[in-house]
Structures are given as C-alpha cells and as structure tokens.
C-alpha cells in the first residue's frame, strides 16, 4: 500500500469540482496585481466575488462574462495624447523667489 504524505494530490483541483476559481488565481493567470482586479470590480467590469470562509472566489460564468465583454471591446477607452507643455524662458533664480534687491551702504 502506497503512503501519501499530501492527500491533496488525490483530489481534483477545486475549480473542476465546484466551478469556482479563487480571485488570487484569477489575478495570477492574467498576470495582474490584486488592486487591478478590485478596480475592475468597482467599475462593474467584473462581478463581485463570493466570500467563502474569508476567501474570494469567482464562478466560471463570471469569468466567461468578463472575457466576452472584453472581446466585444466594452472596456476599451480612447487614448489621449499628452498635452504639450509650453516652453517658458528661463527665469533668474532671484525672480523666482522674489528676493529684494541688495542695497549698497
């Protein structure tokens, strides 16, 4: 009889059984930081995750809806070129800090 030190090797991954994927795994798979996922949730781009025992999970349906909306371009934003900063002539340092002129005795 074979001894198992880690019984989790015998079990299928949780997402195969329950259809839930942890928010941490979702962010790792997309290579984004957790704050980006929270921003997407606040913007209603991604559905609010389920809180199960203090851990956050997304259903496969939630993720599929997000991917479908992203493929349709719902989250696309027009890129604005940066404004050009007007070039001003260099000022003397005494003019910048408004020092009084030196008086001669």
Secondary structure as the mmCIF struct_conf table of DSSP 4:
data_model
#
loop_
_struct_conf.conf_type_id
_struct_conf.id
_struct_conf.beg_label_comp_id
_struct_conf.beg_label_asym_id
_struct_conf.beg_label_seq_id
_struct_conf.end_label_comp_id
_struct_conf.end_label_asym_id
_struct_conf.end_label_seq_id
BEND BEND1 UNK A 5 UNK A 5
HELX_RH_3T_P HELX_RH_3T_P1 UNK A 7 UNK A 9
TURN_TY1_P TURN_TY1_P1 UNK A 10 UNK A 10
BEND BEND2 UNK A 11 UNK A 11
HELX_LH_PP_P HELX_LH_PP_P1 UNK A 12 UNK A 13
HELX_RH_AL_P HELX_RH_AL_P1 UNK A 14 UNK A 18
BEND BEND3 UNK A 19 UNK A 19
STRN STRN1 UNK A 20 UNK A 22
HELX_RH_AL_P HELX_RH_AL_P2 UNK A 23 UNK A 30
TURN_TY1_P TURN_TY1_P2 UNK A 31 UNK A 31
HELX_RH_AL_P HELX_RH_AL_P3 UNK A 34 UNK A 42
TURN_TY1_P TURN_TY1_P3 UNK A 43 UNK A 44
BEND BEND4 UNK A 45 UNK A 46
HELX_LH_PP_P HELX_LH_PP_P2 UNK A 47 UNK A 49
STRN STRN2 UNK A 50 UNK A 52
TURN_TY1_P TURN_TY1_P4 UNK A 53 UNK A 54
STRN STRN3 UNK A 55 UNK A 59
HELX_RH_AL_P HELX_RH_AL_P4 UNK A 60 UNK A 72
TURN_TY1_P TURN_TY1_P5 UNK A 73 UNK A 75
HELX_LH_PP_P HELX_LH_PP_P3 UNK A 78 UNK A 87
HELX_LH_PP_P HELX_LH_PP_P4 UNK A 89 UNK A 92
HELX_RH_AL_P HELX_RH_AL_P5 UNK A 93 UNK A 97
TURN_TY1_P TURN_TY1_P6 UNK A 98 UNK A 98
HELX_LH_PP_P HELX_LH_PP_P5 UNK A 99 UNK A 104
#
